[in-house]
């Protein structure tokens, strides 16, 4: 049965769980040791919902379980009355405060979230939180890497702040971890989207995955618009820096450039890097590479006694015919004609 409105949704979300009843009954005797709490969460309170393991450094890592993998997203209300120990995830997590406050520590920084506050956590960000009280209501939205495969191209085509955040989180090999905070104002489109997303998700009998995916796509789009408006100049400055680095990389390595290796160097997904290059330069990587190679070839023709066959190899071509074709298309004449006509004029 579909939920009729926010009040009914809130009542369903905020119903006390068996886990919370058990915690309250044993609160005075609840263990403080991290290992004991971890075992309780995994065994007594888990019910197949949480997969937590320690890595080689002793850090607790949460992994997508079978339900997460099946649907690629999960929405759960955070359990009250219990501290959440320092841990990290192998998925993106969105934390949204419906009521009350939520205090968490992210990368050693304590942050208080209030009603309407939203936080998106990158994979592998170390974080913990203080216990929620009776009146605090916070939902967790977890999104696996596979979830974004479905809306990846839509996010990518917008080339926005959120797409960059998501792509770097899920598809790059960067070791850096990020998070972003945002306040969702009452009555805004984002607030309505989140409300409808929760209504759809918790209307279990009539839940539509297609509708949920649609809400997520609109949510990320609108969120990016608000964040880009708020931090637009900073984003432009960062893109300008990346543009210069990309051009330097191409000039330094024009003889042998592979998109995948270049993407790994910049910690970008190859598709995102291609899109970014097109946006910043108005040209594809292939077109930029040709431009740099032809410029270098003309310099070698002007300033050295190298044979054309050697120049072909020097600028990264293995096929002389292809080099001649590209050179003539660029300069309107063959390399020999260029060497004869252009260089003589310069002299």
N, C-alpha and C positions, 0 to 999 in steps of 0.2 A: 504493500500500500504506500502511495506517495505521501510524503509529509506535506501538510497544508501550509505551513509558514514557519517563520523564524522561531516563534515561541515553542512550537511543537518540536522543532529541530533542537533547540537549546535544551529542552527537557530531556530529550533522548540522549544527547551528548553528555549531559551533566548528571545522568543517573549514576549513583555510586556503584562501583563494581565489586565483585567478590574479593578481588585483590585488595582494594582499598579497605573493605571491611576487615580483612585479615590483618592488614597493617595497623589499623586503629586498635584492634584487640591486643596486639603485641607491641604497641608503640614504645612502651616503657622498657621493653626488653629487646627492642630491635637492635641487631648488631651494628657496630660502627666500623668493624674491620672490612676493608675493601673486598677481600677474598670471600668472606662469608656473605656479604651482600650480593656479590656476583653469583654465587652458587644459589642463593635464594631466588634471585631473578630468573636464573636459567632453569631451575628445577621446579620450585613450588609455584611461582607466579608466571612462568613462561607460557605454558599451554600451546607450545609450538609457534609462538609469535615472534620470538626474538632469537637471533643467532649471534652469540658473542664469543669471541676468542681473544686470547692474548697473543700479540705478535712477539718477535724476537727481543724487543725492547721492554716487554712487560706491559705494553699499552693495550687496553681493551678496545677491540674493533668490532663494530656491529655490521653484519652482512645481510643482504637481502635474503629473506626466507622463501619458502615455496610459494606462499601467497603473493609476496612482492614480485617474484619472478613471473608468476602467472599473469598478473594484471599490470605489472610494471609501475604501479603506484599504489600507495596505501595511505589512508587517513585515519589517525587514531588520536583520541584525547590523551594528553599526558596524565599519567598516574599521579594522584595527589599524595601528600603526607610523607613522601620518601625522597631523599636527595638522589640526584642522578650523578653518578661518579664520572670522573674524567674519562672520556672515551672519544672515539672517532668513528666515522661511517664510511662504508664503501658505496655511498649513494648521496644524492643531494637531498638536503632536509630543509623544509620550510616550516618555521615556527610562527604561529599566529595566535595572538592573545585576544580571546573573545570577552573576557571579564577578569578584573583584578590585576595582579601584577605577576611578573615572572622574572626572577633574577638568575642570570647565568653568567658563567665565566668563560670567555672565548680567548684562547691564546694568551692567557694570563691577565685578561682585562675584564673586570666585572661590569656587567651591563644590566640595567633594570629596564624591563619592557613593561609597558602599560597597555590598557585596552586600546585595540586598534593597531598596535605595533606588530611589525612583521620582520622576520629575520630569515635570510637565505644563507645556508651554510654549505660551503664547498665540500667536496670529499676530503676526508682525512684531516679536517680541522679539529684540533683538540678542544673539547668543551665539557663543561659540567654545569650543574644547576642546583639551587637550593630547593627545599621541599615546597610544593604548592600547598596553599591553605584551602579550607573548605569552600571559600567563595571564589577561588581562582580557577579559571577555565582556559586552558591552552590546548590547541590542536597541533599535531605534528603531521606534515605531509611529506612522505618520502617518495622520491622519484628515482628509479633505476636508470642506468645509462641507456638501456634498451628503450625506455619510454620516449627518450628524445629522438630516437631514430624515426619515429612516426611524424614528428612535427619539426624535425631538424631543418629541413629545407625551407620551411616557412619562416622559422626564426632566422636562418642564415640569410634569406633574401632581404630581410629588413635591415641587416647590418647594424643592429642596435646594441645598446649597452648590455642588455640581458643576454642576447645571443652570444656576445663576446664572453661574458661571465660563464655561461653554461658550457660553451664549446671548450673554453680553456679548462674548465673543471673536469669535463668528462672525456675529452678527446686528446688533450695535450699530455705531454710527459713532464710538464713542469712540476717541480717539487714544492712550489709555493701554494699556500692555501689561503682562501679568501672567504669573507662573509660580507653581507651588506644588510643594513637596517633601513627600514622605511616605515613611516607612519601612514596608515590607511585612514583617511578622513571619513567621517560618517556621511553617508549620502552620496559618496563619489561612485563612479562607475566600477572601480576596483572593488570597493566594499560590496556592491551589489553582485558582482561576478563571484566573489568568494562566498557570499551567502548562497547563491544559486548552486555553486559547486558543491557546497556542503549538503544542501537540500537534496541534490541529485545523488550524492554518494550514500547518504544515510537513508534514502528511500530504497532500501535493499531489494525489495521484491520487484520494483520497476526501474531499477538503476540502469542507465544507458551509458555504456563506455564511450560511445561516439559523442554524446553530449558532454561528458566529463572532459574528453580530449579537446572539444571545442572551447569549453570554459577555460581550460589551462592555456590554450593558445591565445585567447583574448586577454587573459590575465597577464601573461608575460608581455604581450604587446603594449598594453596600457601601463603596466608597471614600468616598462622601459621608457615610455614617453615621459612619465612623471620624473623618473630619475635623470633622464637626459636633460630635461628642462632645468632640473636642480643643479646638475653638475656638468652642464654642456661644455663650458670652456675647458675644464680639466680634461674631459674626454678628447676634445679637439687637440689639445696640447700633446696628449699621450699618443694620439694617432700620428701627429706630425713627427714625433720622435721616431716612431716605428717606421714611418715612410723613409726617413733618412737612413735608418739602419738597413732597410730592405735594399735600397739603391746601392749602398756601400757593399752589401753582401754580393749583389749581382756583379758589380764592377770588379770585385776581388776574385770572383769564382766563375766568371763568364765562360771559361773553357769547358767546364763540365758541371752543369747545374741540374739536379734532379729535384722535382717538386717535393717529394716525400722527405728527402734529406733536409731541404730548406725549411720545410714545415716543422721538422723535429728540432732544428736549430732554434727557431723562434717560439717553440712550444705552442704551435697552432695546429689545428686540423688542416690537412691539405686543401680541402674545399673552402674552408674559411680563409686561408691565406690567398688562394686564387681570387676570391671575392674581394678581399681587402686590397690587393694589388690593383685590381680593376677599378675599384672605387677611388683610390688615392692617386693613381697615375693616369687613369682613363685608357689604360692599355692592359693587355694580358701579359702574363709572365713571358710567353713566347715572343710577343712583340717587343717587350723591353729587352729581352735577351738579344734579339736580332739587332736592335738599335745599338746596344753596347758593342756587340761583335763587329758590326759594320764600321762604327766609329774607330775601333781599335785597328781594324784592317786598313782603313784609310790612313791612319797615322803611320802604320808600318810601311805602306806603299810610299808615303811621302818622305819618311825619315830614315829608312834603312835600305840596304841593298838585297834584302831577302827575296828569294824567288816567290812567285805567287803560290806555287805548290807548298812551300814552307809556311807561308802566311795562312793558307787554308787550315793547316794543322794547328798553327799557333793560336788561332782565334776559336778553335774548338770544333771545326768541321772535319768530317772524315770523308765526305763525298765532294769532290771538286766541282762536279756539275751543279750540285745543289748550291754550293757557295757562289758560283758564277751567276746562277739564276737570281739569288737573293741580292747579290751586289748590284747587278744591273737594274733590278727593280727598285733598289734604294737610291742609286746615284744616276740612273739613266744611261749608263755606259758600262762596258766591261772593265775588269781590273786593269787590263793592258791599256785601254783607251784612257782610263783615269790617270794611270801612271804617266802616259805620254802627254795628255792635254792639260790636266789640272796642275800637275807638278811643274810643267814648263811655264804655265801662266804665273805661278807663284814666284818662279825664278825671274 
